[in-house]
Amino acid sequence: MIQSKFDPTKPIRYVMYARMSSDQQNPRSPDQQYDEIQRTLKRNGYSWVPCGTFRDDGLSGRKMSNRPSFMQMMDDIKSRRLDVDAILVDSFERFGRMRDVDNVRQNLLTHSGVMVLTADSNFTDPTSVPGKALGFVESFRATQDAHVKAHNVLRGKRDIVGQKYWPGGPTPMGYKLKSVMRECDGRTETIGNRLVLDPQWVSVVREIFDMADKLGLGSNRIAQALNKRSDLVEQSRAHRFHSDTIGRILSNPIYKGVMVFGRVATDIVDDRKVTVRNAADEHFIVKDFCEPLISPEVWERVNAVREERGACIKRLRGRNKSNKQFQALAPGLILKFPLSGLVRCGVCGASMRPNQGGGTSKRGRRFVYYMCPSHHHGSCTNPLYCPEDWLRESVLGALRNRLFPAPGSPGEIPAWFPELVTEVENCLEELAQSKQSNARPALEQELKDIDNKIKGWTLSFGDPNLPAAMRGVLIEQSKSACERRDQIARELAQIDNLKEIVKRELNPKRVIECLQQLATVMEESNPTQLNHELSRHIDRIEVFPDRRVVMRTCRLGVFEGLDFVLSNVSGGAGRAAASEEIQDSGVQRIKPRLRVKLNVDTGGHFGTASSTGSRRIEDPEQFADFDEQWFWVDHFQMPDNRCWSEENADQVASARTNQRLSLAKLAKRFGVSIPTIRRALKIAAGRTAATAQANGAAILG
């Protein structure tokens, strides 16, 4: 049995990590954690070697991806930019409260040889029998504490709702908050906030319910009607009305004066926020919570129709309720089409959705098109339907031409690889020389100045007569200085290890393995796995109304550790240049959000399976900071596949006029259906009318 040896008398290399959960906590809490770690080291007489500090202020420990310093530390360890033996924390709760925090700790030791040691346990060896027992207790304590806090918060919010005060969060459209004050010991304090009608939006919300009740419109058509009114669009929060927003308004019982609290339960699973509907008996209902905006009868009629429509759609789509007793909390998304999430509208930037029509062709084929979801509710001007099969074949073909042919033998490398290596080496050589000659002296001097300031602030904190206002200012300055000091330490480490990192990352063997994996996935029929692999290389595929398609492929997609060096060099010049042609469209651009996690086995470390270096595959902006030189840009022109009626309209009209054939005889003569003949005649009539109008205008002119 393999056993690791932990000898604290040796010079162990370490980094310190500190965290506090809320801005309302003591702002010196991370500094106090650092002090406690140093005090414990000194008390035990350990001569360990410090290699940096990381801290996250005002961030919860239930997630990893929302803590930038934590993710930076983990990425530095994973890519070996940090060559350390241990991460020191004051207590294990400071490291994190995730469900899989114990797995993260074990993966650090297994894959990187890094231990997580805590000061409150006197840096006990986590691989020993007492250390394993203590680790189990620490893990249970860290995760259970989050559940206790969540229970206390939920209990407090129920009490607030029972008193008819708003529990927090964004207020519904049509309402605003009014603070309720009281006098206590000669002071005026706020005891809660009540919902009151907002005159600016009351009429709009009532109009939404009227359109749903009297006209029978759905959320999509209501959004279209509202987006046509420029005055409302300019005043709205998102500068547009979305069908999902309208749906949430129509289904919210707050508009009939009823507060339903606890309709859903949330948790962090697999580093993602998961929302699950609670059973009806767990809802906390408060009637007469606020002044109703519409009558209960209207609300009931509207939602009865919505429920009937929803049930009908589910039946048509074949969505039956699962009989499983236990549902997966974070199963991940399974895709049918490999380009989902990569295809974006060239006008508004929204992710285009694959739309599968309900009908089938004579051969039983169903056609699928990518469409802009914002066009249907009136906030985008891109009406184009892009064929999924044509786009997939074009994208995969262009990607094969760029990256392949794949190596025929284990020692063969792609033809483009030597040129790319030369470009990267030249860029990094210039960057290294610039940093060594310009950046290093300035950084070292700045680090020295910061250390002197921190020493002065430390002496000032010991003065009992220091005014509270001045103490607060010094605390903020000290916090900013410590953050800057950590950043400088990382930059200096990158400068020293730049050549070593580049040599390790520019490894032909790793490139060949990456391309062989991509080639294997492209030959298989798993759209989800293929989408995950394509996300490593493709920045985005933009579809424009004039049938142009532009695909941007990152040339550095086969590397995992160069992004931190080559990004931010141009400050995102590539993304800005690519967006110039669509800035004048007059359409509100959408800020992309993280894509849904896929149901793929990526074999990642530290619980961030889909991260690549400091990039995240789910992030649509993962390549935004790369210079334009690191991209291949491919242009496609969508074929204008006209239907049979458009191509043969003139011949059908001529036969109808000259030979006076009926629709049935025309259909038999041309071998098509009667509706097709009828459509051809309609197109021909339209062309004739347009020609006559143009000739009349020319005569009058």
C-alpha positions as CSV (number, residue, x, y, z in Angstrom):
1,M,0.0,0.0,0.0
2,I,1.4,3.4,-1.0
3,Q,1.7,5.9,1.8
4,S,2.8,9.5,1.6
5,K,5.2,10.8,4.1
6,F,4.5,14.1,5.8
7,D,7.5,15.6,7.6
8,P,6.7,19.1,9.0
9,T,10.4,19.7,9.9
10,K,11.3,20.0,6.2
11,P,10.9,23.3,4.3
12,I,7.4,22.7,2.9
13,R,6.4,25.2,0.2
14,Y,2.9,26.7,0.8
15,V,0.3,29.3,-0.1
16,M,-2.2,30.8,2.2
17,Y,-5.9,31.1,1.4
18,A,-8.4,33.3,3.3
19,R,-12.0,34.1,2.8
20,M,-15.0,35.8,4.4
21,S,-18.6,35.2,3.3
22,S,-20.1,38.7,3.4
23,D,-19.1,42.3,3.1
24,Q,-21.0,42.9,6.4
25,Q,-18.4,40.8,8.3
26,N,-15.2,42.2,9.8
27,P,-13.2,43.4,6.8
28,R,-10.0,42.4,8.6
29,S,-11.1,38.8,8.9
30,P,-8.9,37.5,6.1
31,D,-5.9,39.4,7.6
32,Q,-6.7,37.8,10.9
33,Q,-6.7,34.4,9.3
34,Y,-3.3,35.1,7.8
35,D,-2.0,36.1,11.2
36,E,-3.4,33.0,12.9
37,I,-1.7,30.8,10.3
38,Q,1.6,32.5,10.8
39,R,1.2,32.4,14.6
40,T,0.6,28.6,14.4
41,L,3.7,28.1,12.2
42,K,5.8,30.1,14.6
43,R,4.5,28.3,17.7
44,N,5.3,24.9,16.2
45,G,8.7,26.1,15.0
46,Y,8.1,25.2,11.3
47,S,10.4,26.8,8.8
48,W,8.1,26.5,5.8
49,V,8.6,28.5,2.6
50,P,5.7,31.0,1.7
51,C,4.9,31.1,-2.1
52,G,1.9,33.5,-2.1
53,T,-1.4,34.4,-0.6
54,F,-4.9,34.3,-2.0
55,R,-8.1,35.8,-0.6
56,D,-11.8,36.3,-1.5
57,D,-13.7,39.0,0.3
58,G,-17.5,38.9,0.6
59,L,-17.9,35.6,-1.3
60,S,-19.7,32.4,-0.2
61,G,-17.8,29.2,0.1
62,R,-20.6,27.1,-1.3
63,K,-19.3,27.5,-4.9
64,M,-15.8,27.5,-6.4
65,S,-16.4,29.2,-9.7
66,N,-17.7,32.4,-8.0
67,R,-14.4,32.9,-6.1
68,P,-11.8,34.3,-8.5
69,S,-8.8,34.1,-6.2
70,F,-9.7,30.5,-5.3
71,M,-10.0,29.5,-9.0
72,Q,-6.8,31.3,-9.8
73,M,-5.0,29.3,-7.0
74,M,-6.5,26.0,-8.2
75,D,-5.6,26.8,-11.9
76,D,-2.0,27.8,-10.9
77,I,-1.6,24.5,-9.0
78,K,-3.2,22.4,-11.8
79,S,-1.0,24.0,-14.5
80,R,2.1,23.8,-12.1
81,R,2.6,27.6,-12.3
82,L,2.6,27.2,-8.5
83,D,5.0,24.5,-7.3
84,V,3.8,24.1,-3.7
85,D,3.2,21.3,-1.2
86,A,0.4,22.7,0.8
87,I,-2.5,25.1,1.0
88,L,-2.8,26.6,4.5
89,V,-6.2,27.9,5.8
90,D,-7.3,29.0,9.3
91,S,-10.1,26.4,9.4
92,F,-11.5,24.0,6.8
93,E,-14.7,26.1,6.4
94,R,-12.5,28.9,4.9
95,F,-11.4,26.5,2.2
96,G,-15.0,25.9,1.2
97,R,-18.5,24.6,2.1
98,M,-19.2,22.7,-1.2
99,R,-20.9,19.3,-1.2
100,D,-17.8,17.7,-2.7
101,V,-15.3,19.7,-0.7
102,D,-13.7,16.4,0.5
103,N,-13.3,15.2,-3.1
104,V,-11.6,18.5,-4.0
105,R,-9.2,18.0,-1.1
106,Q,-8.5,14.4,-2.2
107,N,-8.0,15.3,-5.8
108,L,-5.5,18.0,-4.9
109,L,-3.4,15.4,-3.1
110,T,-3.8,12.7,-5.7
111,H,-3.3,14.7,-8.9
112,S,-1.0,17.6,-7.7
113,G,0.5,16.4,-4.5
114,V,-0.9,19.3,-2.5
115,M,-2.3,19.0,1.0
116,V,-4.9,21.3,2.6
117,L,-3.7,22.0,6.1
118,T,-5.7,23.9,8.8
119,A,-4.3,26.0,11.6
120,D,-7.1,25.1,14.0
121,S,-6.0,21.5,13.8
122,N,-2.3,22.5,14.3
123,F,-1.6,21.4,10.7
124,T,-2.3,17.7,11.3
125,D,-1.2,15.3,8.6
126,P,-4.5,14.6,6.6
127,T,-3.0,11.2,5.4
128,S,-2.5,9.8,8.9
129,V,-5.3,7.9,10.7
130,P,-6.0,10.7,13.1
131,G,-5.8,13.2,10.2
132,K,-8.3,11.2,8.1
133,A,-10.7,11.1,11.1
134,L,-10.3,14.8,11.6
135,G,-10.8,15.4,7.9
136,F,-14.1,13.6,8.0
137,V,-15.2,15.8,10.8
138,E,-14.0,18.9,9.1
139,S,-15.8,18.0,5.9
140,F,-19.0,17.2,7.7
141,R,-18.8,20.4,9.8
142,A,-18.1,22.6,6.7
143,T,-21.1,21.3,4.7
144,Q,-23.5,20.9,7.6
145,D,-22.9,24.5,8.8
146,A,-24.2,25.7,5.4
147,H,-27.5,23.7,5.9
148,V,-27.9,25.2,9.4
149,K,-27.5,28.7,8.1
150,A,-29.9,28.1,5.2
151,H,-32.5,26.8,7.7
152,N,-32.1,29.8,9.9
153,V,-32.4,32.2,7.0
154,L,-35.5,30.4,5.6
155,R,-37.1,30.5,9.1
156,G,-36.4,34.2,9.4
157,K,-37.8,35.0,5.9
158,R,-41.0,33.0,6.7
159,D,-41.5,35.2,9.8
160,I,-41.0,38.4,7.7
161,V,-43.5,37.2,5.1
162,G,-46.0,36.4,7.8
163,Q,-45.8,40.0,8.9
164,K,-46.5,41.1,5.3
165,Y,-43.0,42.5,4.7
166,W,-41.0,41.8,1.5
167,P,-38.5,39.1,2.1
168,G,-35.9,40.4,-0.4
169,G,-35.0,40.1,-4.0
170,P,-36.2,42.1,-7.1
171,T,-39.6,43.6,-6.8
172,P,-42.3,42.5,-9.3
173,M,-43.0,44.9,-12.1
174,G,-45.8,47.2,-11.1
175,Y,-44.7,47.4,-7.4
176,K,-42.1,49.2,-5.5
177,L,-40.9,49.1,-1.9
178,K,-41.9,51.4,0.9
179,S,-39.9,51.3,4.1
180,V,-41.8,51.0,7.4
181,M,-40.1,53.0,10.2
182,R,-40.4,53.1,14.0
183,E,-38.8,55.0,16.9
184,C,-36.6,53.0,19.2
185,D,-34.6,54.6,22.0
186,G,-34.6,58.0,20.3
187,R,-33.5,56.5,17.0
188,T,-35.5,55.9,13.8
189,E,-34.9,52.4,12.4
190,T,-36.4,50.4,9.5
191,I,-38.4,47.3,10.5
192,G,-39.3,46.1,7.0
193,N,-40.4,47.0,3.5
194,R,-43.9,46.7,2.1
195,L,-45.0,46.3,-1.5
196,V,-46.9,49.3,-2.8
197,L,-48.2,50.1,-6.4
198,D,-45.7,51.7,-8.7
199,P,-47.7,54.2,-10.9
200,Q,-45.1,54.0,-13.7
201,W,-45.8,50.3,-14.5
202,V,-49.3,49.6,-13.1
203,S,-51.0,50.4,-16.4
204,V,-48.5,48.2,-18.3
205,V,-49.1,45.1,-16.1
206,R,-52.9,45.6,-16.3
207,E,-52.6,45.8,-20.1
208,I,-50.6,42.6,-20.1
209,F,-53.4,40.8,-18.2
210,D,-56.0,42.4,-20.4
211,M,-54.3,41.1,-23.6
212,A,-54.1,37.6,-22.1
213,D,-57.7,37.6,-20.8
214,K,-59.7,39.5,-23.4
215,L,-57.7,38.8,-26.5
216,G,-56.4,35.3,-25.6
217,L,-52.8,36.2,-26.5
218,G,-49.9,34.1,-25.2
219,S,-46.7,35.5,-23.7
220,N,-44.9,35.5,-27.0
221,R,-47.5,37.6,-28.8
222,I,-47.8,40.0,-25.8
223,A,-44.1,40.6,-25.9
224,Q,-44.3,41.3,-29.6
225,A,-47.0,43.9,-29.0
226,L,-45.0,45.6,-26.2
227,N,-41.7,45.7,-28.1
228,K,-43.4,47.6,-30.9
229,R,-43.9,50.5,-28.5
230,S,-40.7,52.4,-28.3
231,D,-41.7,54.4,-25.2
232,L,-42.1,51.2,-23.1
233,V,-39.0,49.6,-24.4
234,E,-36.9,52.6,-23.4
235,Q,-38.3,52.6,-19.9
236,S,-38.1,48.8,-19.3
237,R,-35.3,47.4,-17.2
238,A,-33.8,45.2,-19.9
239,H,-34.7,47.6,-22.8
240,R,-36.9,44.9,-24.3
241,F,-39.7,42.6,-23.3
242,H,-39.1,38.8,-23.4
243,S,-41.7,36.2,-23.5
244,D,-40.3,34.4,-20.4
245,T,-40.7,37.7,-18.5
246,I,-44.3,38.0,-19.6
247,G,-44.9,34.4,-18.6
248,R,-43.5,35.0,-15.1
249,I,-45.8,38.1,-14.7
250,L,-48.9,36.2,-15.7
251,S,-48.2,33.3,-13.4
252,N,-47.2,35.4,-10.3
253,P,-50.0,35.3,-7.7
254,I,-48.6,38.5,-6.1
255,Y,-50.7,40.5,-8.7
256,K,-53.9,39.3,-7.0
257,G,-52.5,40.3,-3.6
258,V,-51.4,36.8,-2.6
259,M,-47.8,35.9,-1.5
260,V,-46.7,32.3,-2.1
261,F,-43.4,31.9,-0.4
262,G,-41.3,28.8,-0.8
263,R,-42.5,27.6,-4.2
264,V,-39.0,26.4,-5.0
265,A,-35.9,25.2,-3.1
266,T,-32.4,26.1,-4.2
267,D,-29.0,24.5,-3.5
268,I,-25.5,24.3,-4.9
269,V,-24.9,20.9,-6.6
270,D,-21.8,20.2,-8.7
271,D,-20.8,23.9,-8.4
272,R,-24.1,25.0,-10.0
273,K,-27.2,26.6,-8.6
274,V,-30.1,24.1,-8.8
275,T,-33.7,25.0,-8.4
276,V,-36.4,22.4,-7.6
277,R,-40.2,23.0,-7.2
278,N,-41.5,22.3,-3.7
279,A,-44.7,20.3,-3.1
280,A,-47.8,22.4,-2.6
281,D,-48.0,21.5,1.1
282,E,-44.6,23.2,1.6
283,H,-45.8,26.6,0.3
284,F,-46.3,29.4,2.8
285,I,-49.3,31.4,1.5
286,V,-50.2,34.9,2.9
287,K,-53.4,36.4,1.6
288,D,-53.9,40.2,1.4
289,F,-50.1,40.5,1.4
290,C,-50.3,43.7,-0.7
291,E,-52.8,45.7,-2.7
292,P,-53.9,43.6,-5.7
293,L,-53.1,45.0,-9.1
294,I,-55.7,42.9,-10.9
295,S,-58.8,41.1,-9.7
296,P,-58.5,37.4,-8.5
297,E,-61.1,36.4,-11.1
298,V,-58.9,37.7,-14.0
299,W,-55.8,36.0,-12.6
300,E,-57.6,32.7,-12.3
301,R,-59.1,32.9,-15.8
302,V,-55.7,33.7,-17.4
303,N,-53.8,31.0,-15.6
304,A,-56.5,28.4,-16.2
305,V,-56.0,29.0,-20.0
306,R,-52.2,28.9,-19.6
307,E,-52.3,25.6,-17.7
308,E,-54.5,24.1,-20.4
309,R,-52.2,25.3,-23.2
310,G,-49.1,24.0,-21.3
311,A,-50.7,20.6,-20.8
312,C,-51.6,20.4,-24.5
313,I,-48.1,21.3,-25.6
314,K,-46.6,18.6,-23.3
315,R,-48.9,16.0,-24.7
316,L,-48.0,17.0,-28.3
317,R,-44.3,16.9,-27.4
318,G,-44.6,13.5,-25.7
319,R,-43.4,14.8,-22.4
320,N,-44.7,12.4,-19.8
321,K,-44.0,12.7,-16.1
322,S,-41.3,10.4,-14.9
323,N,-42.2,7.6,-12.5
324,K,-38.8,7.7,-10.8
325,Q,-39.0,8.2,-7.1
326,F,-35.6,10.1,-6.9
327,Q,-34.8,12.6,-9.6
328,A,-31.2,13.6,-10.4
329,L,-30.4,17.1,-9.1
330,A,-27.8,18.0,-11.6
331,P,-28.0,15.5,-14.5
332,G,-26.4,17.8,-17.1
333,L,-27.9,18.6,-20.5
334,I,-28.0,16.0,-23.3
335,L,-28.0,17.6,-26.7
336,K,-29.5,16.5,-30.0
337,F,-27.5,18.9,-32.2
338,P,-23.7,19.4,-31.7
339,L,-23.6,23.1,-32.5
340,S,-26.1,24.1,-29.8
341,G,-24.8,27.1,-27.8
342,L,-22.1,27.9,-30.4
343,V,-24.4,29.4,-33.0
344,R,-25.2,33.0,-32.2
345,C,-27.3,35.7,-33.9
346,G,-25.1,38.2,-35.7
347,V,-27.5,41.1,-34.9
348,C,-28.4,40.7,-31.2
349,G,-25.8,38.1,-30.0
350,A,-28.4,35.7,-28.7
351,S,-27.8,32.0,-28.8
352,M,-29.7,30.7,-31.8
353,R,-32.0,27.7,-31.0
354,P,-32.4,24.6,-33.1
355,N,-36.1,24.5,-34.1
356,Q,-37.5,21.2,-35.4
357,G,-40.6,21.6,-37.5
358,G,-43.6,19.5,-36.8
359,G,-44.1,18.2,-40.4
360,T,-42.0,15.7,-42.4
361,S,-41.1,15.4,-46.0
362,K,-42.3,12.7,-48.4
363,R,-39.2,10.6,-47.4
364,G,-40.0,11.0,-43.7
365,R,-37.3,13.5,-43.1
366,R,-37.7,16.3,-40.5
367,F,-36.0,19.6,-41.1
368,V,-34.2,21.5,-38.4
369,Y,-33.3,25.2,-38.5
370,Y,-31.3,27.5,-36.2
371,M,-33.4,30.6,-35.4
372,C,-32.9,33.7,-33.2
373,P,-35.3,33.4,-30.2
374,S,-35.4,37.2,-29.8
375,H,-36.9,37.7,-33.3
376,H,-40.3,36.2,-32.4
377,H,-41.0,38.6,-29.5
378,G,-39.9,41.6,-31.6
379,S,-36.5,42.6,-30.1
380,C,-34.3,41.4,-32.9
381,T,-34.4,42.0,-36.7
382,N,-32.8,38.8,-37.8
383,P,-35.6,36.6,-39.3
384,L,-33.2,34.0,-40.9
385,Y,-33.7,30.3,-40.5
386,C,-30.3,28.5,-40.9
387,P,-30.5,24.8,-41.9
388,E,-28.9,22.7,-39.2
389,D,-27.6,20.0,-41.5
390,W,-25.9,22.4,-43.9
391,L,-24.3,24.4,-41.0
392,R,-23.1,21.3,-39.3
393,E,-21.4,19.9,-42.4
394,S,-19.9,23.3,-43.3
395,V,-18.5,23.8,-39.8
396,L,-17.1,20.3,-39.4
397,G,-15.6,20.5,-42.9
398,A,-13.9,23.8,-42.2
399,L,-12.6,22.5,-38.9
400,R,-11.2,19.4,-40.5
401,N,-9.4,21.5,-43.1
402,R,-7.9,23.8,-40.4
403,L,-6.8,21.2,-37.9
404,F,-6.3,18.0,-39.9
405,P,-5.4,15.7,-41.5
406,A,-4.9,14.1,-38.2
407,P,-1.4,12.6,-37.6
408,G,-1.0,9.2,-39.3
409,S,1.5,7.9,-36.8
410,P,2.2,8.7,-33.1
411,G,5.2,10.8,-34.0
412,E,3.7,12.9,-36.7
413,I,2.4,16.4,-36.0
414,P,0.0,18.7,-38.0
415,A,1.5,20.9,-40.7
416,W,0.3,24.1,-38.9
417,F,1.9,23.3,-35.6
418,P,5.5,24.4,-36.2
419,E,4.3,27.8,-37.6
420,L,2.1,28.3,-34.6
421,V,4.9,27.4,-32.1
422,T,7.1,29.9,-33.8
423,E,4.5,32.7,-33.5
424,V,3.8,31.8,-29.8
425,E,7.5,31.7,-29.0
426,N,8.2,35.0,-30.7
427,C,5.2,36.6,-28.9
428,L,6.2,35.3,-25.5
429,E,9.9,36.2,-26.1
430,E,8.9,39.8,-26.7
431,L,6.6,39.7,-23.7
432,A,9.2,38.2,-21.5
433,Q,11.9,40.8,-22.5
434,S,9.4,43.6,-22.0
435,K,8.4,42.3,-18.6
436,Q,12.0,41.7,-17.5
437,S,13.2,45.1,-18.6
438,N,10.2,47.2,-17.8
439,A,7.7,45.4,-15.6
440,R,9.9,43.6,-13.1
441,P,11.7,46.7,-11.7
442,A,8.5,48.6,-11.4
443,L,6.7,45.6,-9.8
444,E,9.5,45.1,-7.3
445,Q,9.5,48.7,-6.3
446,E,5.7,48.8,-6.0
447,L,5.9,45.6,-3.8
448,K,8.5,47.3,-1.6
449,D,6.3,50.4,-1.2
450,I,3.2,48.3,-0.3
451,D,5.1,46.4,2.4
452,N,6.3,49.7,3.9
453,K,2.8,51.0,3.9
454,I,1.4,47.9,5.5
455,K,3.9,48.1,8.3
456,G,2.9,51.7,8.9
457,W,-0.8,50.8,8.9
458,T,-0.1,47.9,11.4
459,L,1.4,50.3,13.8
460,S,-1.5,52.7,13.4
461,F,-4.0,49.9,14.2
462,G,-2.3,49.5,17.6
463,D,-3.1,53.1,18.6
464,P,-6.2,52.9,21.0
465,N,-6.9,56.6,20.3
466,L,-7.2,56.2,16.6
467,P,-10.6,57.6,15.5
468,A,-13.1,55.1,14.2
469,A,-13.5,56.9,10.8
470,M,-9.7,56.9,10.3
471,R,-9.6,53.2,11.3
472,G,-12.2,52.4,8.7
473,V,-10.2,54.2,6.0
474,L,-7.0,52.4,6.9
475,I,-8.8,49.1,6.8
476,E,-10.0,49.7,3.3
477,Q,-6.6,50.8,2.2
478,S,-4.9,47.9,3.8
479,K,-7.4,45.5,2.1
480,S,-6.7,47.0,-1.4
481,A,-2.9,46.9,-0.7
482,C,-3.0,43.2,0.3
483,E,-4.9,42.3,-2.9
484,R,-2.4,44.2,-5.0
485,R,0.5,42.6,-3.2
486,D,-0.9,39.1,-4.0
487,Q,-1.4,40.1,-7.6
488,I,2.2,41.4,-7.9
489,A,3.6,38.2,-6.4
490,R,1.7,36.2,-9.0
491,E,3.0,38.4,-11.9
492,L,6.6,38.1,-10.7
493,A,6.2,34.3,-10.5
494,Q,4.8,34.2,-14.0
495,I,7.8,36.3,-15.3
496,D,10.3,33.9,-13.6
497,N,8.5,30.7,-14.8
498,L,7.4,31.9,-18.3
499,K,9.9,30.0,-20.4
500,E,9.4,26.8,-18.4
501,I,5.6,27.0,-18.7
502,V,5.8,27.6,-22.4
503,K,8.1,24.7,-22.9
504,R,5.8,22.4,-21.1
505,E,2.6,23.6,-22.9
506,L,4.1,23.6,-26.4
507,N,4.4,19.8,-26.3
508,P,3.6,18.1,-29.7
509,K,2.5,15.0,-27.8
510,R,-0.2,16.8,-26.0
511,V,-1.4,18.4,-29.3
512,I,-1.5,15.1,-31.0
513,E,-3.6,13.6,-28.2
514,C,-6.0,16.5,-28.3
515,L,-6.5,16.3,-32.0
516,Q,-6.9,12.5,-32.0
517,Q,-9.5,12.8,-29.3
518,L,-11.4,15.4,-31.4
519,A,-11.1,13.2,-34.5
520,T,-12.5,10.2,-32.6
521,V,-15.5,12.2,-31.3
522,M,-16.2,13.7,-34.7
523,E,-16.5,10.1,-36.1
524,E,-18.9,9.1,-33.3
525,S,-22.6,9.9,-33.1
526,N,-22.7,11.6,-29.7
527,P,-23.8,15.2,-30.2
528,T,-23.2,16.1,-26.5
529,Q,-19.6,14.9,-26.4
530,L,-18.9,16.5,-29.8
531,N,-20.3,19.9,-28.6
532,H,-18.0,19.7,-25.6
533,E,-15.0,19.1,-27.8
534,L,-15.9,21.8,-30.3
535,S,-16.3,24.3,-27.5
536,R,-12.5,24.0,-26.9
537,H,-11.8,25.3,-30.3
538,I,-14.7,27.4,-31.7
539,D,-15.2,30.9,-30.3
540,R,-18.6,31.4,-32.0
541,I,-20.5,30.9,-35.2
542,E,-22.5,34.1,-36.2
543,V,-25.4,34.0,-38.6
544,F,-26.4,37.3,-40.3
545,P,-29.7,38.3,-42.0
546,D,-27.9,38.5,-45.4
547,R,-27.2,34.7,-45.2
548,R,-23.6,35.2,-44.2
549,V,-22.1,32.8,-41.6
550,V,-18.8,33.7,-39.9
551,M,-17.0,31.1,-37.8
552,R,-14.1,32.0,-35.5
553,T,-11.8,29.2,-34.4
554,C,-9.1,29.7,-31.8
555,R,-5.7,28.5,-32.9
556,L,-4.8,27.9,-29.3
557,G,-7.6,25.5,-28.5
558,V,-5.3,22.6,-28.3
559,F,-3.4,24.2,-25.4
560,E,-4.5,24.4,-21.8
561,G,-1.9,26.5,-20.1
562,L,-1.1,29.4,-22.5
563,D,-4.3,31.3,-22.2
564,F,-3.2,33.1,-19.0
565,V,-0.1,34.4,-20.8
566,L,-1.5,35.3,-24.2
567,S,-4.9,36.7,-23.1
568,N,-5.3,40.3,-22.1
569,V,-2.2,41.2,-24.3
570,S,-4.5,43.1,-26.7
571,G,-7.2,44.0,-24.2
572,G,-9.9,42.1,-26.2
573,A,-9.1,43.8,-29.6
574,G,-10.2,40.7,-31.5
575,R,-13.7,40.7,-30.1
576,A,-14.1,44.4,-30.6
577,A,-13.0,44.3,-34.2
578,A,-15.3,41.4,-35.0
579,S,-18.3,43.2,-33.6
580,E,-17.9,46.5,-35.5
581,E,-20.1,45.5,-38.4
582,I,-23.1,44.8,-36.1
583,Q,-22.9,47.8,-33.7
584,D,-25.1,50.1,-35.9
585,S,-28.0,47.7,-36.2
586,G,-30.1,49.6,-33.6
587,V,-30.8,46.3,-31.7
588,Q,-30.0,45.9,-28.0
589,R,-27.0,43.4,-27.7
590,I,-27.5,40.5,-25.3
591,K,-24.8,39.8,-22.7
592,P,-24.1,36.1,-23.0
593,R,-24.4,34.0,-19.8
594,L,-22.9,30.7,-18.9
595,R,-24.1,27.8,-21.0
596,V,-25.8,24.8,-19.2
597,K,-23.5,22.1,-18.1
598,L,-23.4,19.1,-20.4
599,N,-23.8,15.5,-19.4
600,V,-20.3,14.4,-20.4
601,D,-17.5,12.7,-18.5
602,T,-14.5,15.1,-18.8
603,G,-12.3,13.6,-16.1
604,G,-11.5,17.0,-14.7
605,H,-9.7,17.7,-11.4
606,F,-10.9,19.8,-8.4
607,G,-14.6,19.5,-9.4
608,T,-14.2,21.9,-12.3
609,A,-14.3,19.2,-15.0
610,S,-15.1,21.6,-17.8
611,S,-12.5,24.2,-17.2
612,T,-9.5,24.5,-19.5
613,G,-6.8,26.3,-17.7
614,S,-8.3,29.5,-16.5
615,R,-11.0,29.3,-19.2
616,R,-14.4,27.7,-18.8
617,I,-15.8,25.9,-21.7
618,E,-19.4,26.9,-20.7
619,D,-18.4,30.6,-20.9
620,P,-19.3,32.1,-24.4
621,E,-16.7,34.8,-23.7
622,Q,-13.8,32.5,-22.9
623,F,-11.8,33.7,-25.9
624,A,-12.8,37.4,-25.6
625,D,-9.4,38.6,-24.4
626,F,-7.3,36.9,-27.1
627,D,-5.7,39.0,-29.9
628,E,-7.1,38.6,-33.5
629,Q,-3.9,36.8,-34.6
630,W,-4.8,33.7,-32.7
631,F,-8.0,33.1,-34.6
632,W,-8.9,31.5,-37.9
633,V,-12.0,33.1,-39.5
634,D,-14.0,31.2,-42.0
635,H,-16.9,32.7,-44.1
636,F,-19.8,30.7,-45.5
637,Q,-22.7,31.8,-47.6
638,M,-25.9,30.0,-46.9
639,P,-27.4,28.6,-50.1
640,D,-30.6,30.2,-51.3
641,N,-32.5,27.0,-51.8
642,R,-35.7,28.1,-53.4
643,C,-38.7,25.8,-53.4
644,W,-40.2,24.2,-56.5
645,S,-42.9,26.8,-56.7
646,E,-40.5,29.7,-56.8
647,E,-38.3,28.0,-59.5
648,N,-41.2,27.0,-61.8
649,A,-43.7,29.8,-61.1
650,D,-43.3,31.3,-64.6
651,Q,-43.7,28.0,-66.4
652,V,-46.9,27.1,-64.4
653,A,-48.4,30.5,-65.0
654,S,-47.7,30.3,-68.7
655,A,-49.3,26.8,-69.0
656,R,-52.3,28.1,-67.0
657,T,-52.7,31.2,-69.3
658,N,-52.0,29.7,-72.7
659,Q,-53.5,26.2,-72.3
660,R,-56.1,27.0,-69.7
661,L,-55.4,23.9,-67.6
662,S,-57.1,23.3,-64.3
663,L,-55.2,23.0,-61.1
664,A,-55.6,19.3,-61.1
665,K,-54.3,19.0,-64.7
666,L,-51.4,21.3,-63.9
667,A,-50.5,19.2,-60.8
668,K,-50.6,16.0,-62.9
669,R,-48.5,17.6,-65.7
670,F,-45.7,18.9,-63.4
671,G,-45.9,15.9,-61.0
672,V,-46.6,17.9,-57.9
673,S,-49.5,18.5,-55.5
674,I,-52.4,21.0,-56.1
675,P,-51.2,23.3,-53.1
676,T,-47.8,23.5,-54.8
677,I,-49.4,24.6,-58.1
678,R,-51.5,27.1,-56.2
679,R,-48.4,28.6,-54.5
680,A,-46.6,28.8,-57.8
681,L,-49.5,30.8,-59.4
682,K,-49.5,33.1,-56.4
683,I,-45.8,33.8,-56.7
684,A,-46.1,34.4,-60.5
685,A,-49.0,36.9,-59.8
686,G,-46.9,38.7,-57.3
687,R,-44.0,39.0,-59.8
688,T,-46.3,40.3,-62.5
689,A,-47.8,42.9,-60.1
690,A,-44.3,44.1,-59.1
691,T,-43.2,44.4,-62.7
692,A,-46.3,46.4,-63.6
693,Q,-45.8,48.7,-60.6
694,A,-42.1,49.3,-61.6
695,N,-43.1,50.1,-65.2
696,G,-45.7,52.5,-64.1
697,A,-43.3,54.3,-61.8
698,A,-40.8,54.5,-64.7
699,I,-43.4,56.1,-67.0
700,L,-44.5,58.6,-64.4
701,G,-40.9,59.5,-63.8
